[in-house]
Amino acid sequence: MKIATFKVEEWMNLNETKAKYNIAETCVDSVTLDELFHLAGRSRQEFFSELSQRRMTYGAIFGNRELKAEISKLYRSINVDDIITTHGAAGANHLALYSLVEPEDAVVSVVPTYQQLYSIPESYGAKVRILKLTKEEKFLPNLDKLRTFVNERTKVICINNPNNPTGALIPEETLRGIVEIARSVGAYLFCDEVYRFLSQEDGYPESVVDLYEKGIVVGSMSKVFSLAGLRLGWIATRNREAMRSILLHRDYDTISCGLIDEALAAVAMSAKDKILARNSKIVRENLAILDEWVANEPYFSYVKPQCGTTALLYCDVDMPSEKFCSKLLAETGVLLTPGSCFDEEHCFRIGYACNKEELKEGLAKLGKFVERLISSSSAPL
Ligand SMILES: Cc1ncc(COP(=O)(O)O)c(C=O)c1O
């Protein structure tokens, strides 16, 4: 089976280890296990001593129930049995789309987004229509356009809220509008919500799974909980037919998730309020740093993100984004992600939820790099 190159992952795989200032990372500054136990107020020794006495079986096939009970509290209408654990959100997206999409199905996906959402359905032979999110529309889905994209053959509408790379957050009214459009044709609404809760403003972020009986959502320990090393995510849905199909396919590619990963994720979930408080502070303080930097930079602009950990930075340099990012990395050690990974040019994705000093130094070096470029030869756009 052929599948397109996963551009953002390929870029990160090749370049991540070369970076001195990694401002391309999308997780909120990852924690150590020591920090996790400290945040959770739990004894590391006790935890590992208990774990060491457990036989390393497949564990709870459908996912650790203590963990799932905590995950269910992130939603309004979800029970333990509506959740299934997966190998990260990457595994969740793959499993859900693999379970739902068949050749010739019609699928709609927003772009830019995490590429799994359109390249996986395409690889299964689905006819994917791309709903382009534009800077001019603040990267929010245009409902009039979406309405013209769907019909009775539409199996799944794929969205990503909050959005990676733009940091856009779909307002509740628009989200309800998307639900109505999906409902009008009986389509599933699949929403990758791995950045949910990383908001710039207080307030409860609605989940598609609570708004729609055919809503299917994905969450993960990686971004919001700073624990990408656990490789643990989940799918939540109230829809029995979708869950049946997901469970059927999961037997073929997962069986169960790692018992150790799930036990550690349960520790983190029991301390979710503390982790969320830590991480909200990081994203808000760091975005303020980025925002001030953009305001003072003559050659950069952006749509200020409302949520998540990333933004698309537009820059007035007439150079392909991949060439720009490679040159920037080689000359300064600063890592950004080229806009080309998201089918967008003259821009780069920044991940601003990293260590503050790294962010500040990375931005300072980026600013000087562009000044040098512009003064040396490349004419501004
Ligand atoms: C929108 C989105 N979905 C899924 C993933 C994969 O996350 P995980 O580490 O949980 O597999 C990422 C990682 O960058 C992402 O940005």
The ligand as an SDF file (V2000), in Angstrom:
LIG
                    3D

 16 16  0  0  0  0  0  0  0  0999 V2000
   -2.2820   17.0620   15.8060 C   0  0  0  0  0  0  0  0  0  0  0  0
   -1.4190   15.9260   16.2290 C   0  0  0  0  0  0  0  0  0  0  0  0
   -1.9510   14.6950   16.3200 N   0  0  0  0  0  0  0  0  0  0  0  0
   -1.2190   13.6490   16.6920 C   0  0  0  0  0  0  0  0  0  0  0  0
    0.1210   13.7670   17.0050 C   0  0  0  0  0  0  0  0  0  0  0  0
    0.8980   12.5630   17.4660 C   0  0  0  0  0  0  0  0  0  0  0  0
    0.9620   12.5930   18.8710 O   0  0  0  0  0  0  0  0  0  0  0  0
    1.4630   11.3760   19.7720 P   0  0  0  0  0  0  0  0  0  0  0  0
    2.7930   11.7440   20.3110 O   0  0  0  0  0  0  0  0  0  0  0  0
    0.4540   11.2590   20.8640 O   0  0  0  0  0  0  0  0  0  0  0  0
    1.4890   10.1670   18.9240 O   0  0  0  0  0  0  0  0  0  0  0  0
    0.7280   15.0070   16.8910 C   0  0  0  0  0  0  0  0  0  0  0  0
    2.1820   15.1780   17.1330 C   0  0  0  0  0  0  0  0  0  0  0  0
    2.7820   16.1530   16.7620 O   0  0  0  0  0  0  0  0  0  0  0  0
   -0.0650   16.1200   16.5230 C   0  0  0  0  0  0  0  0  0  0  0  0
    0.4430   17.3540   16.4420 O   0  0  0  0  0  0  0  0  0  0  0  0
  1  2  1  0
  2  3  1  0
  2 15  2  0
  3  4  2  0
  4  5  1  0
  5  6  1  0
  5 12  2  0
  6  7  1  0
  7  8  1  0
  8  9  2  0
  8 10  1  0
  8 11  1  0
 12 13  1  0
 12 15  1  0
 13 14  2  0
 15 16  1  0
M  END
$$$$
